[in-house]
């Protein structure tokens, strides 16, 4: 018995998280087997810093739509690996600005060929689905931007109590 699959809509978040974790673990394993001390979960921050050069934790959080604590945790891990560096913001000493270190730029170059294969294999894997998962995810995200699941459930509970 697979309770998560059996519960269908009630376990949607769990199924999405489980899928995400499987993908992340597989890609991290590829990095490790390639001799790279890099985790898949760090990729978005690394890529964002390649493109934006220097950002605050809040700017990273907003750009990636990740929680502030999650970004802080990833930044701390990247700092421990020597892939990023921090500097105080000259305009606001309370803020720290994050940028790639030389090792971070080098890591980005090293994972580049792997990223090319990941992109292609993801494309092929997504084509195996009966509909465009990326399009569906975009639609679902847009729908939640318009009305969060919190609001949807609160309204449903109010409607239920009115009956």
C-alpha positions, -999 to 999 in steps of 0.1 A, spaced: 0 0 0 13 35 -9 -7 58 14 7 89 -2 -4 79 -36 -38 67 -23 -45 100 -6 -42 118 -39 -50 155 -34 -45 153 3 -9 144 -2 -1 168 -30 25 188 -11 42 156 1 43 141 -34 58 173 -48 83 175 -20 92 138 -25 97 143 -62 119 174 -56 140 155 -30 145 126 -54 157 149 -82 180 168 -59 195 137 -44 202 122 -78 218 154 -91 239 158 -59 251 122 -64 261 130 -100 282 160 -87 298 138 -60 306 111 -85 321 138 -108 345 147 -80 327 180 -71 318 189 -36 286 206 -46 249 201 -37 220 205 -61 202 227 -36 229 254 -39 226 258 -77 200 285 -78 220 308 -55 252 301 -74 235 309 -107 218 340 -94 251 354 -81 267 346 -115 241 368 -131 237 395 -105 272 396 -90 263 408 -55 230 406 -36 217 408 0 201 378 16 167 395 12 173 402 -25 182 365 -30 152 354 -10 129 376 -31 145 367 -64 142 330 -58 110 331 -38 126 311 -10 122 319 27 148 341 43 158 313 68 163 289 38 185 314 20 206 320 52 211 283 56 222 279 20 245 309 22 261 295 54 267 262 36 282 280 6 304 301 29 316 269 46 325 255 11 343 287 2 320 293 -28 307 327 -17 320 356 3 302 383 23 309 420 27 291 447 46 268 470 26 284 504 24 249 520 26 236 499 55 261 482 78 234 458 91 231 442 57 256 418 43 262 414 6 268 380 -9 290 374 -40 308 345 -55 343 338 -45 369 327 -70 362 291 -60 325 298 -66 331 311 -101 354 281 -108 327 257 -94 301 273 -118 325 266 -147 330 230 -136 293 222 -133 285 238 -166 289 206 -187 268 187 -162 241 214 -163 239 210 -200 232 173 -197 208 179 -168 188 204 -189 186 180 -218 177 150 -197 151 170 -179 137 181 -212 134 145 -224 120 133 -191 93 160 -192 84 150 -227 75 116 -214 46 131 -194 11 133 -209 10 171 -205 35 198 -201 45 197 -165 63 231 -167 32 247 -182 10 231 -155 34 242 -127 34 278 -141 -4 278 -141 -6 265 -106 19 290 -93 0 318 -110 -32 306 -95 -16 305 -60 -2 340 -66 -38 352 -72 -53 333 -42 -31 313 -18 -40 279 -6 -44 294 29 -72 317 16 -88 289 -4 -90 266 26 -102 294 49 -130 302 25 -138 265 21 -140 262 59 -162 292 62 -185 279 35 -186 245 52 -196 261 86 -224 281 69 -241 249 57 
